[in-house]
Amino acid sequence: MSLSDYLEAKRRERERRIKNELRVKQIDNAKRFAIGTVAGTLIGVAAGVLFAPKSGEETRQDIADLAKDTSDQVKEGIHVAKDNIVQKTEEITGDIKDKYAEFKDRGYTEIERVQDLTEDLVEVAKDAKDEAKEVIVEAKDDAEKVAEDTKEKARDAVEKNKKKEDK
């Protein structure tokens, strides 16, 4: 292995590490966005229900509208995460093709080198897929919890409104 080959291998390794770190950051950002959206929605619902002097019917309609909006926002967050996963998968596939072409252009005929690179890239793709599944499962769990919390708060608010109307 020549010095230039060694340097090139190190450069590629560094690029892979940086891409992996960026992917992890994007997934974390998507999680934070989804959690922030859910938390903000819950706070808004609670404040709106507790401080709004509306009739029970209006309050129930507001709660139903809010639950639908929250559901739509969670679905959008999931779609964004899915789109990020698809984009990363396409990038990894493109990287594999580019690396293969690069090896072919350089005249490398040693199958082990190409095989090692391909195995590394396949591992990265599998990791991305596994992390994407985790993000989707977490988002789904969060959405279900938010929906249940919203229903509970809506029931409480309706009961409070009924008690206020009865007085």
N, C-alpha and C positions, 0 to 999 in steps of 0.2 A: 504494500500500500504506500503510495507516494504521499508526500507532505500535502499536496493540493487535495488529494482524495480525503485525507484525514481532516483537513480544514473544512472541506465541503460537508463532510459527514457531521461535524460539530455544528456548522451553521444550520443544517437541516434539523438537527436535534433541538437546537435553540428555537427555531421557528415553530416546531411542533409543540414545544413546551409553552410558548407564548400563545399560540392558537388555543391550546387546551385551557389556559388560564382565562382567556377572553370568553370562551364558551361557558366556563363555570360562572364567571361574573354575569354574563347575560342571563343565565338561568336564575341566579340569585336575584337579579334585578326584577325578573318576571315574577318571582315569588313575592318579593317585597311589594311590588305593584298590586298584585292580587290581594295580599293581606291588607294593605293600606286602603284599597277600595272597599273591601268588606268592612273594615273597622270604621271608616268614615261614614259608610252607609248606615251602620248600626247606630252610631252616635247621632246622626241626623234623624233617624227614625225615632229614637228615644226622645230626643229634644222636641221634635215636632209633635209627637203624640202627647207628651206631658204638658207642653206649654200652649197648645193650640185649643182655643175654646170653640170646638166644633161639636156638631151633633154626632151621635153614635154611628149613624149611617155614613156621614162624611168621613169620619175617622176610619171606619172599616174600608171604605173605598180608597182612602189615602194609603192605608196599610197594604191593601192588595196591589195598588200601583207601585208602591215602594218595593214590595217583594218581587214583582215582575222586573222592575228596573235592576234590582240587585242580581237577580238571576241572569239577566242579559249581560250585565257587567262581568260576572264570573265566567259566563260562556265566552265573552270576548277575550278575557284573559287567557282562557284555555286555547282559543284559536290563535292568539299571538304566540303562545308557547309552542304550539304545534307548528306554526309557520317558521319559527326560529329553528326548530328541530329539522324541518324539511330543508331549510336553507343550509344548515350545518352539514347535513348529510350530502347535499349536492356539492358543497365545497370540498368535503373529504373525498368524494368520488372523483371530483376534478383533480384534486391533489394526487390521488393514486394514478390517474391517467397521465398527468404531467410527469410524475416521477418515473413511470414506466417509459414514457417517451424519452425522458432525459437519459435514462440508462441505455435505452436502445440507441439513441444518437451518439452516446459516448463509446458505444461498441462493447459495453459490458456483456459478456456472455455467461457470466457465472450466475447460475440460477439462484444460488444461496443468497446473494446480495438482494436480488429483486424479491425473493421469497421473504427474507427478513423484513424488508421495508413494507411489503404487503401485509405481513402479519401484524406489524406495529400499527399500521393504518386501520386494519380490521379491528384491532383491540380498541383503538380510539373511537371508532364508529360504534362498537358495542357499548362502550362506556357512555357515549352520548345518548344512545338509545335507552340504556338503563336509567340514566339520570332523567331523561325526558319522561319515562314512565312514572318515576317517582314524583316528578313535578305535577304531572297530570293527576295522579292519585291524591297528592296533597291538596291540590286545587279543588278536586271533587269533594274531598273530606271537608275542607274549609267551607265550600259552598253549601254543603248539607248542614253543617253546624250553623252557618249564618242563617240559613232558611229556618232551621228549627228555633234559633234564638229570636228571629224576627217574628215567627208565629207566636212564641211565648210572650213576647213583649206586646204583640198585637192583642192577644187575649187579655193580658193584664190591663192594657189601655182601654179596651172595650168594657171590661168590668168596671174600671174607674169611671168611665163616662156614664155607664148605666147607673152607678151609685150616685153620681152627680146629678143626673137627670131625675132620679127618683127623689132626691132631696128637694 
